[in-house]
Amino acid sequence: MLIALLAATVPVLIGATLALFPELLPPAGVRLTRLVAIVAGLAVVVFELLPESWAEAGLWSIPCFGVGLALPWLGGRLLGGGGGEHSLAGEELAFVAIGLHQVVDGLEIGAAWAIAVGAWAITLAIAAHSIPLLAGVLLELRRHRGRRDTVIRGGVLVTATGIGAALGWSGSDAVPGAHTWLPALLAGLFLHVLWHLRHDDHAHDH
């Protein structure tokens, strides 16, 4: 299980490190990280989450996707007060989406290592989108919430990914049937994150 845990969490740690120490990248590298994060996130939504949910749930994936799209906006309206673009409720729901996505990634990696089929291929494929995606998301979080909160949230994402890997390794099914509707819900929530990442903040404290 140790190998599965490392395979799942190391990419998250790399992404968090790049967010905390953007000086490791040249100025153009920070902007490139954001751009790659958007492209990688869209690829996850279009080629991974939505097709997976459609294959399992069929038409039911459409309303689940709609709920995912509406939740951040509705949460911002009900709890954020101003309904602004970076409302507290919207950001928290978006972070929940990232955490759930990391649990799913961890499940896939853990299961792959448990059955020893395509483990390296799956690990590298997930890492290829996790590192730039999480670096971009945590960079945005650091800009709004500060370094301390970014460290805490990065630790939460590492923990969520590790829990997913442990569940995948042990074969546990914490939420029966979640694999049919959860990807579509995550896809909708994920677009909220990508919407925030569309900004190229030239005043970023690099």
N, C-alpha and C positions, 0 to 999 in steps of 0.2 A: 504493500500500500504506500510505502514511503516514496517510491518512484512516481506513482500516480499523483501523490500530493505535490511533489516538487514540479512535475510536468505541468500541473494545473496552476500553481501559484507563482512560479518564477516569472512568467510573462506579466502577471499583474504587478509584481514588484518592480519589474523593469518599467512598465508604463507609469507607475506612481513615482518612481525615481526621476524619470524624465520631466514629469510635471513639477516636482519639487525643486529640481535643479535644471531649469531650462538652459542655463549657461553651458550645459553639456552639448547643446546644439547651437549652431550658428543662428543669427537672427532669421535667416531664410528658413532654417530648419524648423523653427517654432511654427512659422506659418505653414510650412509643408506638412508638419505633423497634424495640424488642424485640418488641412485639406484631405490628407490621407484618411484621417478619422471619419470625415464625412463620407468619402467614397467607400471606405470599409464598412461603415454603418449601413449605408444604403444597400451595399452588397449583401449584408447579413439579412436585412429586411426582405429584399426582393428574391434572393436566391436560396435563403436558408429558412427563415421563420415562416413566411407566408406559404411557400410550397409545402413545407412539412405539415403545417396545420391544415391546408387544403386536402392533402393526401389522407389525413387521418379523420378530419371532421367534415369535409365537404363544404356545403353552403353555410354551416354553422360558424365557419371561420370568419365569414364576412361581418356578422354582428359583433363578434369578439374583437375584430380589428377596429370596428367603429367605436366600441367602448374604450379601447386603448387610446384611440385618437382623442376622445372627448374627455377622458378623466383628468389630464393635466389642466386643460382649460377650465373645466367645471370646478376642480379643486381650487384653482386660482381665484375664480369668481366667488366661491363660497367662503374660502378661508383666507385668501390672500388680501382681501379688501379692495385693493386698487385694480386688480385684474391686469397688472402690468406684465410686461414680457418676462421679467425675472421674478415673478411672485414667489413668495416662500413656499406656498403649497405646491405650485407647479414644479419647483426645483426638487422638493422632497419626493414627489411622485416620480419624477424623472430618475432620481437616484435609486428609488425602489426598483424601477425598471432595469437599471444597470445591474443592481444586486441580483435580481432574479435571473437576468441573462447570464451572469457569472455562475450562478448555481447550476444552470442548464449546461453551460460550457464545462463546468467541473464534472457534472454527471457523465457527459459524453467521454471526457478524457479518462475518468475513473473506470467506466465500463470497458473502454477500449483496452486499457492496461490489464483489467481483470481477465478478459478473454484472450489477451495477447494477439489481437487481430487488428492490423493497421494502426497500432498505437502511436508510432512515431509520426505517421502521416497525419493522423487526426490532431495530434498535439501541435505539430508545426503549422497546420492550416488554421487552427484556432488562435495560436499565438500571433500569426501574421495579421489578424484583424484586431486581436485583443490589445496588443502593445500600443499601436497608434491610436486606437479608439479610446482606451482608458487614459492615455497621456493627454489627449485632447480634452476629454471630459473633465479630468482633474485639473488641467490648466485653467479651464473656465471656472471651475469651482474655486480654485485658489484666487482668481481675480475678484470673485464676489465675496468669498467667505474667509480668506486668509490662509496662511500656512498651517496653523494648528488644526483647523477644521479639515484641511486637505489630508493631513497625516492621519487623522482619525478615520475619515471616510475611506482612505486608501487601505487602512487596516481592516475596515469592515468588508471591503471588496475582496481582500485576500482571504479573510475568514469565510465569506460566503462561497468563494471558489473552492476552498479546501473542504467545506462541508459537502458541496456538490460532488467533489471527487470521492470523498469517503462513502457517500450514498451510492454513487455509481459503482464503486469497487465492491461494496457489500451486496449490491443488487436490491437495495431497499426501494420501495415505491411509496414515498411519503404522501403523495396526493394521487389516489387512483384516478386514471383518466385524464390527468393534467396535460399529458403529452399531446392530447388532441386539440385543446383550446388555448393552452398557455402560449404557444409560439405566436399565434395571431394577436393575442392581447399584448404581448411584448413588442410585436412589430409596431402596433399603434403608439404605445408609450415611447418606443425608441425614436420615432420620428420627432417627438417633442425635443429630445436631446439634440438631434441633428439640426433642428431648427435654431436652437441656441448657438450651436457651433458654426452657423453660417457666417457669423461676424468675424471679420479679420480686424482685430483690434490693434491698430498700429501704435497705440500708446501703451501697449503691454510692457510691464516693467521687466524687460529682459536684462 
